[in-house]
């Protein structure tokens, strides 16, 4: 079955840049989406279609994709950005979806 | 305001059945694909199933194929997940989510525990 691989954790100091990668064989042809999940809460979409930001999401969140890797960047990370982050995409069929393994982001 | 409210989660014995529901409001329900996503305790998110706007297409993760059935009632703005032959590994919070540009709206989830 299709898999999306993320690093288990990323740690940065406030104001620094956090980068989270997501690796998958179908990413050259399929969009990546990114979700933020804080403890005890439902996930929130922070990036869609590789690099678009939904309304209400701070500009410090950005996305990019190249080849088999998508990247979520938090520029000038804030303490309130501490959360689990998941990438999300589809396999080559376009009908079966998968979440990445998840990355814990710590800002301290 | 878009709202998705799940219900029906419960404690059920292994091998048992359960149906969870999702009530939608604030948007034209019949115009969107809908999804179920689950999260086991302390684990990551797992996409479970989705269903086309008119219910004519349904897709499932391999681990639930043949055991779970996704359905919808557009007249009642409701999404369902019928879960049969439940296993301990199905224990999770089950979320419904609307698919637009990505899964843009989520409910707060309903907990399902499979245990004897």
Contacts between the chains, C-beta under 8 A, distances in Angstrom:
chain1	res1	chain2	res2	distance
A	1	B	62	5.9
A	33	B	102	4.0
A	33	B	103	7.4
A	35	B	45	7.3
A	35	B	103	7.6
A	37	B	45	7.4
A	42	B	95	6.2
A	42	B	106	4.2
A	42	B	107	6.7
A	42	B	108	5.6
A	42	B	109	6.3
A	43	B	37	8.0
A	43	B	45	6.6
A	43	B	95	7.8
A	43	B	103	7.6
A	43	B	106	5.9
A	44	B	106	7.8
A	45	B	102	5.1
A	45	B	103	6.5
A	45	B	104	5.4
A	48	B	101	4.5
A	48	B	102	4.0
A	48	B	104	7.6
A	49	B	101	6.2
A	49	B	102	7.5
A	52	B	101	7.2
A	54	B	101	7.8
A	54	B	104	6.9
A	84	B	44	7.7
A	86	B	44	6.5
A	86	B	45	5.4
A	88	B	45	7.9
A	88	B	47	7.6
A	88	B	102	6.9
A	88	B	103	7.2
A	95	B	50	7.9
A	95	B	57	7.8
A	95	B	59	4.6
A	96	B	47	7.8
A	96	B	59	5.9
A	96	B	61	7.1
A	97	B	35	7.6
A	97	B	47	4.2
A	97	B	50	7.1
A	98	B	47	6.1
A	99	B	37	7.7
A	99	B	44	6.2
A	99	B	45	4.3
A	99	B	46	6.5
A	99	B	47	6.1
A	100	B	44	7.8
A	101	B	44	6.1
A	102	B	44	4.2
A	102	B	45	7.3
